[in-house]
């Protein structure tokens, strides 16, 4: 998104793949206001809108972009809104594993290849299964030319100073999927949440990952309990559920949407929750990724 600055909880961005889903978008606009009026002027004009779907009460709906694969991004903004977002972040947020466009991740990195792999979303499974999942993850990252090493956040619980020094030595922090509530606890107990926010703000690292790894950047985990069990507490973890996340993205992300993935049916229920509660979100199909480089944001895959 070029030249557009966004603030949490004042917009909705949705991917549409087919004409039926475009009709669903129109229904969503109506959902926000049951009496849509004729389109009017807006105080904020998105860059190069390809079409305007219409006006629903005090919300303006615009198509931001479309491409040959028929992916369309819709933005719903309240009239008179002021938009701000951190614009220095470099993010590669995949629905599943490396996604279909890992070259976009390499482009964000430049020449850097040193990768910290955070596998703590898998801490709820057996040690053997976790070890196997880590080996698989490392091999996938090596296959695209990265140089991965695990950073186990459990070793840094209540030791944030050591973690900051360790993470700052990498070019990429890669956070794999699993249970997002377990991962959120690991971020809190190690101080990774504050450390990663600081490193991103200073543009010292690229943040990449998928599924639960994306969830760490959104405003909150509400709706994720329809997919992951919140009350799984591995050894060494504190029991309270942590709902708030880093809030570096101004929307939720629903991975595995309409995909050949075991969680896709649960994701449908999560998407329904997000819509019913007017929570901004992006739904990603497996293979797709959000790529953010400063004030530029794209969906690839």
Phi, psi and omega in degrees: 000115186266127172073013182242126182250134191237148178238143183305153174058025174231012175210160175235131178235123187228143176266132179241130184251336185224168178298324179295323178288329174296321176297325176297324177297316179300322177293325178295318176303317179293329179299324180289334178207118186290352182234074180296143179251177178295149182299140179230187181281154179237144179287343179236123182254116176298156182290124174048058177295136181273342179192157175243125182281332179143181184242129177242104181054239182263023177244135175255134180248127181229143166281128180274318180200159171217154180222177185300340179272010175065028172273125182236138179249126182253134177242129175246121184232141175286144179299139178080009183287152175247135189243132174218146174205149173299126188251006182258358185289147170241116186227141169230105189243102187264147175296318184210125178052221186286344185076179182273352184230057179297341175299332177293325176294315180297325179295321177296325184283333187070235181271346183291141179224351182292123191234123172272120180259119177257113187250016190287347173293350178259008186291349182273350179265175182295158181301318180296316179295320178297316180299318179296319180296324179293317178300315179300318181296315179300316182296320179297322180287322176296326181298336179258012173096009180272164181240086189273151172214138181286139166242103182276111185297337180298331179289347184244013176302124182065021177226058186294333182297316179294324180292319180299316179297320181292310183293327181293346181274357183255160174271327184227134168255117184248119185245112185276170184279177183152221178272116186291332181286322173297314180298320180296320176298317180298319177299316182292312187290335179266345186084008181299329181299311180289322183294313181294322176301317181293316180295323177292318180297329179269002180056040180267344181218162166259139175253126177224166178155188183210158175054245181303331178297327175290321186303334182295337185266350185278173181293319181202167181264008179299128186103332179288340178293347175280351181244311182249150178280118184287337192259015171283123183232097179293166178304135178089354180263149177276139188291326187303138175284132179255114184270321184282144180243195187290334178069023179282338170257141182271022182206161171279162176231131178251100179280171175061024183289128179048046184239169176274071185221144182301336183265001187299321179295319178293325177297323176302319179292323178295318178298318177299320177298315182298317179295313183296334181257012175056041179263122179300142181203161167239131175260128181246135170273151179302135187106335181268161178209149169272127176244121179238128177225096186066233182269009178257129179226133181221157168254124181240162176124000000 
